Amino acid sequence: MMERKTHLDSAAMALMVVLCAAWGLQQVAIKVANAGISPVWQASLRSIGAAVLVWAWAAGRGIRLFDRDGTLGPGLLSAALFAGEFAFIYWGLNYTAASRGVVFLYTAPFMIALGAHWFLPGERLRGLQWLGLACAFAGVVSAFAESLSMPTRSQLIGDGMLLLAAVLWAATTLVIKGSRLAKVSPAKTLFYQLAGSAMVLPFVSLALGEPGVIALTPLVLASLAYQAVVVAFASYLAWFWLVANYPAGRLAAFSFLTPLFGVLAGALLLSEKVSSTLAAALLLVALGIWLVNRPTKHL
């Protein structure tokens, strides 16, 4: 395993931009697949398919997923947190608009940075780095400002669920970073999460009374395949490798790009309306990322 770094190098930054673009495009894939598969059931199918892919990939590379290495406890905890995160995301979006929910969900990078500051030695952010996170978050808020009117009671419920999802997202990252999971193969960490959520999410779908599979079209199947193969398998493997080897707070700053990539993908592929403030939002997020990742000697 490579030596853990205290900063992001150019390769890590480039990989994070690619991952954020893939996750942004997933927002479009979910919307497309919603026409044929209920949201939480869709998430469970994604986890099942990706878990099989991770198992096959690990077997092909000789990575042992079931050895006793002291990771069972944190692995099960991270799996429960991961499943809860997506359950609250999909459940919350039944009550509030995605454009509102994304603002609450992307409070997670602050929680990750704060948790890393207190619980992970050597990952404390300085003043300008906290300013960078705030700047990037301001960019996300400005991109979705038109949706932040006074909420209804239903929207408050959904907003609260998305905020809980953000807490679980942050907790998952910190559990991985601060436990033995940081020392094992990213494939094993991901397998814990996918296998755990594959067992939990179908029951969440049933509890919500979802109809499940409604209509399977080639476009719906392609959208589900993108979520399982590209996002839940390939991109999450890369993400957990990054989490194990680079500072969590600095990585978290890049995640603010994801909703903006989602807006761009929606405009290009679904002809959705783009806010006139998107360019300013991108500049704010870029400035925030730069502030968070400036070399320490310049702070």
Residue pairs with C-beta under 8 A, 6 or more apart in sequence:
1 183
1 244
1 245
2 245
4 244
4 245
4 246
5 12
5 245
5 246
5 247
6 122
6 247
6 296
7 246
7 247
7 250
7 293
7 295
7 296
8 16
8 246
8 247
8 250
8 251
8 293
12 242
12 246
12 251
13 254
13 293
15 238
15 242
16 242
16 251
16 254
16 257
17 254
17 257
19 235
19 238
19 239
19 254
20 254
20 255
20 257
20 258
20 261
21 257
21 261
22 230
22 231
22 235
23 231
23 235
23 258
23 261
23 262
24 257
24 258
24 259
24 260
24 261
24 262
24 263
24 264
24 265
25 226
25 261
25 262
25 265
26 226
26 227
26 231
26 262
27 98
27 259
27 262
27 265
27 266
28 262
28 265
28 266
28 269
28 270
29 223
29 224
29 226
29 227
29 231
30 39
30 42
30 223
30 227
31 266
31 270
32 219
32 220
32 223
32 270
33 42
33 220
33 223
33 224
33 227
34 42
35 214
35 215
35 217
35 220
36 213
36 214
36 215
36 216
36 217
36 220
37 45
37 212
37 213
37 214
37 216
37 220
37 224
38 205
38 210
38 211
38 212
38 213
38 214
39 90
39 93
39 94
39 210
40 86
40 87
40 90
40 91
40 201
40 204
40 205
40 208
40 210
41 201
41 202
41 205
41 210
41 212
41 213
42 224
42 227
43 86
43 87
43 90
43 197
43 201
44 197
44 198
44 201
44 202
44 204
44 205
45 224
45 228
46 224
46 227
46 228
46 231
46 232
47 194
47 195
47 197
47 198
47 201
47 232
48 194
48 198
49 224
49 225
49 228
49 229
49 232
49 233
50 190
50 194
50 228
50 229
50 232
50 233
50 236
51 191
51 194
51 195
51 198
53 228
53 229
53 233
54 187
54 190
54 191
54 194
54 233
54 237
55 65
55 191
57 63
57 187
57 233
57 237
58 64
58 65
58 185
58 187
58 188
58 191
61 187
63 185
63 187
63 188
65 187
65 188
65 191
69 180
69 184
70 180
71 179
71 180
71 181
71 184
71 188
71 189
71 192
74 175
74 176
74 179
74 180
74 181
75 181
75 188
75 189
75 192
76 192
76 196
77 175
78 172
78 175
78 176
78 181
78 189
78 192
78 193
78 196
79 192
79 193
79 195
79 196
79 197
79 200
80 196
80 200
81 168
81 171
81 172
81 175
82 168
82 172
82 193
82 196
82 197
83 193
83 196
83 197
83 200
83 201
83 204
84 164
84 165
84 168
85 165
85 168
85 169
85 172
86 165
86 197
86 201
87 200
87 201
87 204
88 161
88 162
88 164
88 165
88 168
89 101
89 105
89 161
89 162
89 165
91 161
91 204
91 208
92 101
92 157
92 158
92 159
92 160
92 161
92 162
92 164
92 165
93 101
93 158
93 162
94 158
94 208
95 154
95 155
95 157
95 158
95 161
96 151
96 154
96 155
96 157
96 158
96 159
96 161
96 162
97 147
97 155
99 144
99 146
99 147
100 144
100 147
100 148
100 151
100 155
100 158
100 159
100 162
101 158
101 159
101 162
102 140
102 144
102 162
102 259
102 262
103 140
103 141
103 144
103 147
103 148
104 159
104 162
104 163
104 166
105 162
105 163
105 165
105 166
105 169
106 137
106 140
106 166
106 255
106 256
106 258
106 259
107 137
107 163
107 166
108 165
108 166
108 167
108 169
108 170
108 252
108 255
109 133
109 136
109 137
109 170
109 249
109 252
109 253
109 255
109 256
110 133
110 137
111 166
111 167
111 169
111 170
111 171
112 169
112 170
112 173
112 174
112 248
112 249
112 252
113 125
113 129
113 130
113 133
113 248
113 249
113 252
115 170
115 171
115 173
115 174
115 248
116 123
116 124
116 125
116 174
116 177
116 247
116 248
116 249
117 123
117 124
117 125
117 249
119 174
119 178
120 174
120 177
120 178
120 248
122 247
123 247
123 248
123 249
125 133
125 249
125 292
126 296
126 299
127 299
128 291
128 294
128 299
129 249
129 250
129 291
129 292
129 294
129 299
131 291
132 253
132 287
132 288
132 289
132 290
132 291
132 292
132 293
133 249
133 252
133 253
133 288
133 292
134 288
135 284
135 285
135 287
135 288
135 291
136 253
136 256
136 284
136 285
136 287
136 288
136 289
136 292
137 256
137 288
138 284
138 288
139 256
139 260
139 280
139 281
139 282
139 283
139 284
139 285
139 287
139 288
140 256
140 259
140 260
140 281
140 285
141 148
142 277
142 280
142 281
142 284
143 259
143 260
143 263
143 275
143 277
143 278
143 281
144 259
144 275
145 275
145 277
146 275
151 159
172 193
173 243
173 248
173 252
174 248
175 181
176 182
176 189
176 240
176 243
176 244
177 243
177 244
177 248
181 188
181 189
181 192
181 244
182 243
182 244
183 244
186 237
186 238
186 240
186 241
186 244
187 237
189 240
189 244
190 233
190 236
190 237
190 240
193 236
194 232
194 236
205 212
242 251
243 251
249 292
250 292
250 293
253 288
253 289
253 292
253 293
254 289
256 285
256 288
256 289
257 285
257 289
260 278
260 281
260 282
260 285
263 272
263 274
263 275
263 278
264 274
264 278
266 272
267 273
267 274
275 281
